[in-house]
Amino acid sequence: MNVSLPPQLDELVRRKVESGAYTSVNEIIQEALWLLEARDRLREMKLTELRKDIQNGLNSGPATPVDLEATKARGRQRLVERQADHS
């Protein structure tokens, strides 16, 4: 298999081999492909989790309105209680 790289990547590969970080171009390509595969697996896992979360949300029932003023009031009350506990 022959691979053509743009000049910037060709230079990067040469520098990596010259630095001793890799012993050959083949080693670099193999690692790059392993990393690509790992990234794809991670992306698929994230998508699966996101789909699961979306489905859980859909299964949780209809949305209900939120009373923002009541929510703020509860938050303020909690803050007052915490401040009193630390006094």
Biopython code that builds the backbone (N, CA, C, O; Angstrom):
import numpy as np
from Bio.PDB.StructureBuilder import StructureBuilder

atoms = [
    (1, "MET", "N", (0.847, -1.170, 0.000)),
    (1, "MET", "CA", (0.000, 0.000, 0.000)),
    (1, "MET", "C", (0.894, 1.233, 0.000)),
    (1, "MET", "O", (1.832, 1.338, 0.790)),
    (2, "ASN", "N", (0.593, 2.145, -0.880)),
    (2, "ASN", "CA", (1.313, 3.417, -0.931)),
    (2, "ASN", "C", (0.412, 4.508, -0.395)),
    (2, "ASN", "O", (-0.782, 4.551, -0.694)),
    (3, "VAL", "N", (0.995, 5.389, 0.401)),
    (3, "VAL", "CA", (0.233, 6.478, 0.993)),
    (3, "VAL", "C", (0.916, 7.780, 0.631)),
    (3, "VAL", "O", (2.130, 7.921, 0.774)),
    (4, "SER", "N", (0.118, 8.736, 0.160)),
    (4, "SER", "CA", (0.643, 10.071, -0.130)),
    (4, "SER", "C", (0.195, 11.008, 0.971)),
    (4, "SER", "O", (-0.984, 11.060, 1.321)),
    (5, "LEU", "N", (1.146, 11.746, 1.511)),
    (5, "LEU", "CA", (0.848, 12.690, 2.578)),
    (5, "LEU", "C", (1.112, 14.104, 2.106)),
    (5, "LEU", "O", (2.009, 14.335, 1.295)),
    (6, "PRO", "N", (0.341, 15.047, 2.607)),
    (6, "PRO", "CA", (0.676, 16.443, 2.314)),
    (6, "PRO", "C", (2.028, 16.778, 2.945)),
    (6, "PRO", "O", (2.448, 16.120, 3.896)),
    (7, "PRO", "N", (2.692, 17.773, 2.432)),
    (7, "PRO", "CA", (4.043, 18.107, 2.921)),
    (7, "PRO", "C", (4.134, 18.272, 4.443)),
    (7, "PRO", "O", (5.114, 17.830, 5.043)),
    (8, "GLN", "N", (3.142, 18.895, 5.076)),
    (8, "GLN", "CA", (3.206, 19.126, 6.519)),
    (8, "GLN", "C", (3.214, 17.797, 7.275)),
    (8, "GLN", "O", (3.969, 17.641, 8.235)),
    (9, "LEU", "N", (2.383, 16.840, 6.854)),
    (9, "LEU", "CA", (2.349, 15.547, 7.534)),
    (9, "LEU", "C", (3.592, 14.725, 7.215)),
    (9, "LEU", "O", (4.103, 14.006, 8.074)),
    (10, "ASP", "N", (4.073, 14.830, 5.990)),
    (10, "ASP", "CA", (5.304, 14.125, 5.615)),
    (10, "ASP", "C", (6.465, 14.595, 6.493)),
    (10, "ASP", "O", (7.276, 13.792, 6.953)),
    (11, "GLU", "N", (6.530, 15.909, 6.715)),
    (11, "GLU", "CA", (7.578, 16.473, 7.565)),
    (11, "GLU", "C", (7.406, 16.015, 9.010)),
    (11, "GLU", "O", (8.392, 15.699, 9.676)),
    (12, "LEU", "N", (6.195, 15.975, 9.496)),
    (12, "LEU", "CA", (5.926, 15.505, 10.854)),
    (12, "LEU", "C", (6.390, 14.061, 11.037)),
    (12, "LEU", "O", (7.021, 13.728, 12.039)),
    (13, "VAL", "N", (6.078, 13.224, 10.080)),
    (13, "VAL", "CA", (6.488, 11.820, 10.158)),
    (13, "VAL", "C", (8.006, 11.721, 10.166)),
    (13, "VAL", "O", (8.575, 10.969, 10.958)),
    (14, "ARG", "N", (8.654, 12.461, 9.306)),
    (14, "ARG", "CA", (10.132, 12.434, 9.263)),
    (14, "ARG", "C", (10.740, 12.873, 10.588)),
    (14, "ARG", "O", (11.683, 12.253, 11.081)),
    (15, "ARG", "N", (10.196, 13.953, 11.167)),
    (15, "ARG", "CA", (10.712, 14.453, 12.452)),
    (15, "ARG", "C", (10.527, 13.416, 13.555)),
    (15, "ARG", "O", (11.418, 13.233, 14.384)),
    (16, "LYS", "N", (9.394, 12.743, 13.573)),
    (16, "LYS", "CA", (9.134, 11.733, 14.603)),
    (16, "LYS", "C", (10.132, 10.580, 14.514)),
    (16, "LYS", "O", (10.641, 10.110, 15.532)),
    (17, "VAL", "N", (10.402, 10.139, 13.309)),
    (17, "VAL", "CA", (11.363, 9.041, 13.135)),
    (17, "VAL", "C", (12.771, 9.526, 13.492)),
    (17, "VAL", "O", (13.513, 8.822, 14.177)),
    (18, "GLU", "N", (13.138, 10.717, 13.033)),
    (18, "GLU", "CA", (14.470, 11.251, 13.312)),
    (18, "GLU", "C", (14.690, 11.484, 14.811)),
    (18, "GLU", "O", (15.811, 11.355, 15.303)),
    (19, "SER", "N", (13.636, 11.820, 15.522)),
    (19, "SER", "CA", (13.769, 12.087, 16.957)),
    (19, "SER", "C", (13.945, 10.802, 17.763)),
    (19, "SER", "O", (14.350, 10.843, 18.925)),
    (20, "GLY", "N", (13.643, 9.679, 17.153)),
    (20, "GLY", "CA", (13.743, 8.415, 17.859)),
    (20, "GLY", "C", (12.458, 8.024, 18.569)),
    (20, "GLY", "O", (12.387, 6.968, 19.198)),
    (21, "ALA", "N", (11.438, 8.879, 18.469)),
    (21, "ALA", "CA", (10.154, 8.567, 19.102)),
    (21, "ALA", "C", (9.528, 7.336, 18.460)),
    (21, "ALA", "O", (8.798, 6.591, 19.113)),
    (22, "TYR", "N", (9.810, 7.128, 17.204)),
    (22, "TYR", "CA", (9.328, 5.959, 16.458)),
    (22, "TYR", "C", (10.490, 5.394, 15.669)),
    (22, "TYR", "O", (11.412, 6.116, 15.290)),
    (23, "THR", "N", (10.436, 4.095, 15.428)),
    (23, "THR", "CA", (11.550, 3.465, 14.703)),
    (23, "THR", "C", (11.341, 3.456, 13.204)),
    (23, "THR", "O", (12.293, 3.278, 12.444)),
    (24, "SER", "N", (10.088, 3.649, 12.764)),
    (24, "SER", "CA", (9.823, 3.618, 11.326)),
    (24, "SER", "C", (8.527, 4.341, 10.999)),
    (24, "SER", "O", (7.702, 4.617, 11.871)),
    (25, "VAL", "N", (8.376, 4.632, 9.735)),
    (25, "VAL", "CA", (7.142, 5.226, 9.245)),
    (25, "VAL", "C", (5.981, 4.266, 9.506)),
    (25, "VAL", "O", (4.895, 4.696, 9.894)),
    (26, "ASN", "N", (6.205, 2.983, 9.296)),
    (26, "ASN", "CA", (5.160, 1.987, 9.528)),
    (26, "ASN", "C", (4.652, 2.042, 10.961)),
    (26, "ASN", "O", (3.448, 1.938, 11.197)),
    (27, "GLU", "N", (5.552, 2.204, 11.911)),
    (27, "GLU", "CA", (5.154, 2.274, 13.314)),
    (27, "GLU", "C", (4.249, 3.480, 13.561)),
    (27, "GLU", "O", (3.270, 3.380, 14.301)),
    (28, "ILE", "N", (4.568, 4.607, 12.951)),
    (28, "ILE", "CA", (3.762, 5.819, 13.096)),
    (28, "ILE", "C", (2.377, 5.604, 12.500)),
    (28, "ILE", "O", (1.372, 5.945, 13.123)),
    (29, "ILE", "N", (2.321, 5.046, 11.313)),
    (29, "ILE", "CA", (1.042, 4.816, 10.646)),
    (29, "ILE", "C", (0.190, 3.834, 11.460)),
    (29, "ILE", "O", (-1.015, 4.035, 11.609)),
    (30, "GLN", "N", (0.808, 2.785, 11.981)),
    (30, "GLN", "CA", (0.066, 1.824, 12.791)),
    (30, "GLN", "C", (-0.526, 2.504, 14.023)),
    (30, "GLN", "O", (-1.700, 2.307, 14.339)),
    (31, "GLU", "N", (0.276, 3.299, 14.714)),
    (31, "GLU", "CA", (-0.231, 3.975, 15.907)),
    (31, "GLU", "C", (-1.332, 4.958, 15.544)),
    (31, "GLU", "O", (-2.335, 5.053, 16.251)),
    (32, "ALA", "N", (-1.156, 5.687, 14.452)),
    (32, "ALA", "CA", (-2.183, 6.634, 14.017)),
    (32, "ALA", "C", (-3.500, 5.912, 13.741)),
    (32, "ALA", "O", (-4.569, 6.408, 14.097)),
    (33, "LEU", "N", (-3.425, 4.747, 13.110)),
    (33, "LEU", "CA", (-4.642, 3.995, 12.816)),
    (33, "LEU", "C", (-5.278, 3.437, 14.077)),
    (33, "LEU", "O", (-6.503, 3.405, 14.188)),
    (34, "TRP", "N", (-4.453, 2.992, 15.041)),
    (34, "TRP", "CA", (-5.000, 2.529, 16.316)),
    (34, "TRP", "C", (-5.706, 3.671, 17.047)),
    (34, "TRP", "O", (-6.777, 3.485, 17.625)),
    (35, "LEU", "N", (-5.095, 4.845, 17.013)),
    (35, "LEU", "CA", (-5.712, 6.008, 17.653)),
    (35, "LEU", "C", (-7.013, 6.399, 16.956)),
    (35, "LEU", "O", (-7.984, 6.775, 17.612)),
    (36, "LEU", "N", (-7.030, 6.312, 15.641)),
    (36, "LEU", "CA", (-8.246, 6.603, 14.881)),
    (36, "LEU", "C", (-9.355, 5.630, 15.265)),
    (36, "LEU", "O", (-10.503, 6.030, 15.454)),
    (37, "GLU", "N", (-9.008, 4.359, 15.378)),
    (37, "GLU", "CA", (-9.988, 3.351, 15.758)),
    (37, "GLU", "C", (-10.505, 3.604, 17.177)),
    (37, "GLU", "O", (-11.702, 3.477, 17.435)),
    (38, "ALA", "N", (-9.603, 3.961, 18.092)),
    (38, "ALA", "CA", (-10.006, 4.247, 19.474)),
    (38, "ALA", "C", (-10.922, 5.465, 19.512)),
    (38, "ALA", "O", (-11.909, 5.470, 20.247)),
    (39, "ARG", "N", (-10.615, 6.481, 18.742)),
    (39, "ARG", "CA", (-11.458, 7.680, 18.689)),
    (39, "ARG", "C", (-12.847, 7.337, 18.152)),
    (39, "ARG", "O", (-13.855, 7.827, 18.661)),
    (40, "ASP", "N", (-12.893, 6.497, 17.123)),
    (40, "ASP", "CA", (-14.180, 6.087, 16.560)),
    (40, "ASP", "C", (-15.000, 5.292, 17.577)),
    (40, "ASP", "O", (-16.213, 5.478, 17.672)),
    (41, "ARG", "N", (-14.354, 4.415, 18.330)),
    (41, "ARG", "CA", (-15.060, 3.646, 19.362)),
    (41, "ARG", "C", (-15.601, 4.570, 20.445)),
    (41, "ARG", "O", (-16.735, 4.408, 20.895)),
    (42, "LEU", "N", (-14.791, 5.534, 20.860)),
    (42, "LEU", "CA", (-15.218, 6.489, 21.877)),
    (42, "LEU", "C", (-16.405, 7.309, 21.378)),
    (42, "LEU", "O", (-17.368, 7.522, 22.116)),
    (43, "ARG", "N", (-16.339, 7.761, 20.148)),
    (43, "ARG", "CA", (-17.439, 8.532, 19.560)),
    (43, "ARG", "C", (-18.716, 7.687, 19.542)),
    (43, "ARG", "O", (-19.792, 8.184, 19.874)),
    (44, "GLU", "N", (-18.599, 6.423, 19.158)),
    (44, "GLU", "CA", (-19.762, 5.540, 19.109)),
    (44, "GLU", "C", (-20.331, 5.314, 20.508)),
    (44, "GLU", "O", (-21.549, 5.282, 20.687)),
    (45, "MET", "N", (-19.454, 5.158, 21.499)),
    (45, "MET", "CA", (-19.923, 4.995, 22.880)),
    (45, "MET", "C", (-20.674, 6.241, 23.347)),
    (45, "MET", "O", (-21.716, 6.135, 23.993)),
    (46, "LYS", "N", (-20.144, 7.419, 23.021)),
    (46, "LYS", "CA", (-20.799, 8.667, 23.404)),
    (46, "LYS", "C", (-22.156, 8.799, 22.723)),
    (46, "LYS", "O", (-23.127, 9.220, 23.351)),
    (47, "LEU", "N", (-22.228, 8.441, 21.440)),
    (47, "LEU", "CA", (-23.496, 8.511, 20.723)),
    (47, "LEU", "C", (-24.514, 7.540, 21.308)),
    (47, "LEU", "O", (-25.691, 7.876, 21.440)),
    (48, "THR", "N", (-24.068, 6.348, 21.656)),
    (48, "THR", "CA", (-24.954, 5.359, 22.265)),
    (48, "THR", "C", (-25.491, 5.886, 23.588)),
    (48, "THR", "O", (-26.682, 5.756, 23.870)),
    (49, "GLU", "N", (-24.624, 6.479, 24.399)),
    (49, "GLU", "CA", (-25.036, 7.036, 25.689)),
    (49, "GLU", "C", (-25.999, 8.202, 25.483)),
    (49, "GLU", "O", (-26.983, 8.329, 26.212)),
    (50, "LEU", "N", (-25.727, 9.046, 24.504)),
    (50, "LEU", "CA", (-26.607, 10.178, 24.221)),
    (50, "LEU", "C", (-27.987, 9.689, 23.770)),
    (50, "LEU", "O", (-29.012, 10.209, 24.210)),
    (51, "ARG", "N", (-28.000, 8.691, 22.893)),
    (51, "ARG", "CA", (-29.285, 8.132, 22.452)),
    (51, "ARG", "C", (-30.060, 7.545, 23.627)),
    (51, "ARG", "O", (-31.279, 7.693, 23.713)),
    (52, "LYS", "N", (-29.347, 6.880, 24.529)),
    (52, "LYS", "CA", (-29.971, 6.305, 25.725)),
    (52, "LYS", "C", (-30.558, 7.413, 26.591)),
    (52, "LYS", "O", (-31.688, 7.298, 27.065)),
    (53, "ASP", "N", (-29.794, 8.490, 26.801)),
    (53, "ASP", "CA", (-30.279, 9.611, 27.607)),
    (53, "ASP", "C", (-31.503, 10.264, 26.972)),
    (53, "ASP", "O", (-32.450, 10.624, 27.671)),
    (54, "ILE", "N", (-31.485, 10.417, 25.654)),
    (54, "ILE", "CA", (-32.634, 10.992, 24.953)),
    (54, "ILE", "C", (-33.859, 10.104, 25.138)),
    (54, "ILE", "O", (-34.954, 10.590, 25.422)),
    (55, "GLN", "N", (-33.665, 8.802, 24.975)),
    (55, "GLN", "CA", (-34.783, 7.879, 25.135)),
    (55, "GLN", "C", (-35.311, 7.898, 26.561)),
    (55, "GLN", "O", (-36.523, 7.861, 26.774)),
    (56, "ASN", "N", (-34.416, 7.955, 27.537)),
    (56, "ASN", "CA", (-34.852, 8.055, 28.935)),
    (56, "ASN", "C", (-35.682, 9.312, 29.155)),
    (56, "ASN", "O", (-36.683, 9.287, 29.871)),
    (57, "GLY", "N", (-35.262, 10.411, 28.537)),
    (57, "GLY", "CA", (-36.026, 11.651, 28.645)),
    (57, "GLY", "C", (-37.404, 11.515, 28.018)),
    (57, "GLY", "O", (-38.403, 11.957, 28.586)),
    (58, "LEU", "N", (-37.449, 10.897, 26.838)),
    (58, "LEU", "CA", (-38.736, 10.694, 26.181)),
    (58, "LEU", "C", (-39.638, 9.781, 26.998)),
    (58, "LEU", "O", (-40.851, 9.984, 27.053)),
    (59, "ASN", "N", (-39.043, 8.772, 27.634)),
    (59, "ASN", "CA", (-39.813, 7.815, 28.432)),
    (59, "ASN", "C", (-40.264, 8.383, 29.778)),
    (59, "ASN", "O", (-41.123, 7.802, 30.440)),
    (60, "SER", "N", (-39.690, 9.511, 30.182)),
    (60, "SER", "CA", (-39.974, 10.051, 31.516)),
    (60, "SER", "C", (-41.340, 10.711, 31.607)),
    (60, "SER", "O", (-41.781, 11.078, 32.696)),
    (61, "GLY", "N", (-42.000, 10.863, 30.499)),
    (61, "GLY", "CA", (-43.340, 11.445, 30.521)),
    (61, "GLY", "C", (-43.354, 12.836, 29.941)),
    (61, "GLY", "O", (-42.329, 13.369, 29.516)),
    (62, "PRO", "N", (-44.534, 13.410, 29.932)),
    (62, "PRO", "CA", (-44.665, 14.741, 29.330)),
    (62, "PRO", "C", (-43.961, 15.805, 30.170)),
    (62, "PRO", "O", (-43.803, 15.671, 31.383)),
    (63, "ALA", "N", (-43.553, 16.843, 29.494)),
    (63, "ALA", "CA", (-42.909, 17.964, 30.180)),
    (63, "ALA", "C", (-43.946, 18.709, 31.005)),
    (63, "ALA", "O", (-45.121, 18.776, 30.644)),
    (64, "THR", "N", (-43.498, 19.258, 32.099)),
    (64, "THR", "CA", (-44.387, 20.048, 32.950)),
    (64, "THR", "C", (-43.828, 21.452, 33.063)),
    (64, "THR", "O", (-42.612, 21.640, 33.043)),
    (65, "PRO", "N", (-44.700, 22.437, 33.180)),
    (65, "PRO", "CA", (-44.209, 23.818, 33.299)),
    (65, "PRO", "C", (-43.425, 24.006, 34.599)),
    (65, "PRO", "O", (-43.690, 23.356, 35.610)),
    (66, "VAL", "N", (-42.476, 24.895, 34.538)),
    (66, "VAL", "CA", (-41.660, 25.202, 35.708)),
    (66, "VAL", "C", (-42.069, 26.573, 36.237)),
    (66, "VAL", "O", (-42.183, 27.539, 35.482)),
    (67, "ASP", "N", (-42.284, 26.636, 37.526)),
    (67, "ASP", "CA", (-42.595, 27.910, 38.173)),
    (67, "ASP", "C", (-41.268, 28.521, 38.621)),
    (67, "ASP", "O", (-40.745, 28.186, 39.684)),
    (68, "LEU", "N", (-40.734, 29.420, 37.796)),
    (68, "LEU", "CA", (-39.417, 29.995, 38.079)),
    (68, "LEU", "C", (-39.390, 30.770, 39.385)),
    (68, "LEU", "O", (-38.398, 30.718, 40.113)),
    (69, "GLU", "N", (-40.440, 31.472, 39.687)),
    (69, "GLU", "CA", (-40.456, 32.250, 40.930)),
    (69, "GLU", "C", (-40.407, 31.333, 42.147)),
    (69, "GLU", "O", (-39.720, 31.635, 43.123)),
    (70, "ALA", "N", (-41.131, 30.213, 42.097)),
    (70, "ALA", "CA", (-41.104, 29.263, 43.214)),
    (70, "ALA", "C", (-39.728, 28.607, 43.329)),
    (70, "ALA", "O", (-39.229, 28.380, 44.432)),
    (71, "THR", "N", (-39.125, 28.307, 42.186)),
    (71, "THR", "CA", (-37.786, 27.707, 42.182)),
    (71, "THR", "C", (-36.775, 28.681, 42.787)),
    (71, "THR", "O", (-35.936, 28.285, 43.597)),
    (72, "LYS", "N", (-36.854, 29.946, 42.397)),
    (72, "LYS", "CA", (-35.953, 30.959, 42.960)),
    (72, "LYS", "C", (-36.159, 31.095, 44.466)),
    (72, "LYS", "O", (-35.202, 31.216, 45.230)),
    (73, "ALA", "N", (-37.419, 31.073, 44.873)),
    (73, "ALA", "CA", (-37.724, 31.219, 46.304)),
    (73, "ALA", "C", (-37.134, 30.055, 47.097)),
    (73, "ALA", "O", (-36.576, 30.259, 48.175)),
    (74, "ARG", "N", (-37.254, 28.829, 46.566)),
    (74, "ARG", "CA", (-36.662, 27.671, 47.256)),
    (74, "ARG", "C", (-35.145, 27.803, 47.333)),
    (74, "ARG", "O", (-34.540, 27.482, 48.356)),
    (75, "GLY", "N", (-34.542, 28.271, 46.262)),
    (75, "GLY", "CA", (-33.092, 28.459, 46.247)),
    (75, "GLY", "C", (-32.648, 29.498, 47.258)),
    (75, "GLY", "O", (-31.651, 29.320, 47.958)),
    (76, "ARG", "N", (-33.394, 30.575, 47.322)),
    (76, "ARG", "CA", (-33.062, 31.625, 48.300)),
    (76, "ARG", "C", (-33.203, 31.094, 49.729)),
    (76, "ARG", "O", (-32.376, 31.385, 50.593)),
    (77, "GLN", "N", (-34.252, 30.319, 49.964)),
    (77, "GLN", "CA", (-34.467, 29.754, 51.295)),
    (77, "GLN", "C", (-33.325, 28.810, 51.679)),
    (77, "GLN", "O", (-32.857, 28.826, 52.817)),
    (78, "ARG", "N", (-32.882, 27.989, 50.726)),
    (78, "ARG", "CA", (-31.749, 27.083, 50.997)),
    (78, "ARG", "C", (-30.497, 27.873, 51.333)),
    (78, "ARG", "O", (-29.744, 27.505, 52.235)),
    (79, "LEU", "N", (-30.278, 28.960, 50.606)),
    (79, "LEU", "CA", (-29.113, 29.797, 50.863)),
    (79, "LEU", "C", (-29.171, 30.378, 52.276)),
    (79, "LEU", "O", (-28.166, 30.382, 52.987)),
    (80, "VAL", "N", (-30.329, 30.863, 52.680)),
    (80, "VAL", "CA", (-30.496, 31.416, 54.031)),
    (80, "VAL", "C", (-30.227, 30.329, 55.073)),
    (80, "VAL", "O", (-29.562, 30.579, 56.079)),
    (81, "GLU", "N", (-30.748, 29.117, 54.827)),
    (81, "GLU", "CA", (-30.538, 28.020, 55.776)),
    (81, "GLU", "C", (-29.066, 27.635, 55.870)),
    (81, "GLU", "O", (-28.569, 27.375, 56.966)),
    (82, "ARG", "N", (-28.372, 27.595, 54.759)),
    (82, "ARG", "CA", (-26.941, 27.261, 54.783)),
    (82, "ARG", "C", (-26.136, 28.314, 55.518)),
    (82, "ARG", "O", (-25.228, 28.000, 56.287)),
    (83, "GLN", "N", (-26.483, 29.569, 55.269)),
    (83, "GLN", "CA", (-25.768, 30.656, 55.951)),
    (83, "GLN", "C", (-26.010, 30.591, 57.449)),
    (83, "GLN", "O", (-25.110, 30.867, 58.242)),
    (84, "ALA", "N", (-27.224, 30.226, 57.834)),
    (84, "ALA", "CA", (-27.542, 30.100, 59.265)),
    (84, "ALA", "C", (-26.796, 28.938, 59.883)),
    (84, "ALA", "O", (-26.368, 29.025, 61.033)),
    (85, "ASP", "N", (-26.629, 27.844, 59.139)),
    (85, "ASP", "CA", (-25.894, 26.665, 59.651)),
    (85, "ASP", "C", (-24.414, 26.979, 59.858)),
    (85, "ASP", "O", (-23.779, 26.412, 60.748)),
    (86, "HIS", "N", (-23.865, 27.870, 59.051)),
    (86, "HIS", "CA", (-22.434, 28.179, 59.139)),
    (86, "HIS", "C", (-22.154, 29.321, 60.107)),
    (86, "HIS", "O", (-20.996, 29.683, 60.318)),
    (87, "SER", "N", (-23.180, 29.879, 60.684)),
    (87, "SER", "CA", (-22.980, 31.004, 61.616)),
    (87, "SER", "C", (-22.706, 30.521, 63.012)),
    (87, "SER", "O", (-22.515, 31.331, 63.919)),
]
sb = StructureBuilder()
sb.init_structure("model")
sb.init_model(0)
sb.init_chain("A")
sb.init_seg("    ")
for serial, (resi, resn, name, xyz) in enumerate(atoms, 1):
    if name == "N":
        sb.init_residue(resn, " ", resi, " ")
    sb.init_atom(name, np.array(xyz, "f"), 0.0, 1.0, " ", f" {name:<3s}", serial, name[0])
structure = sb.get_structure()
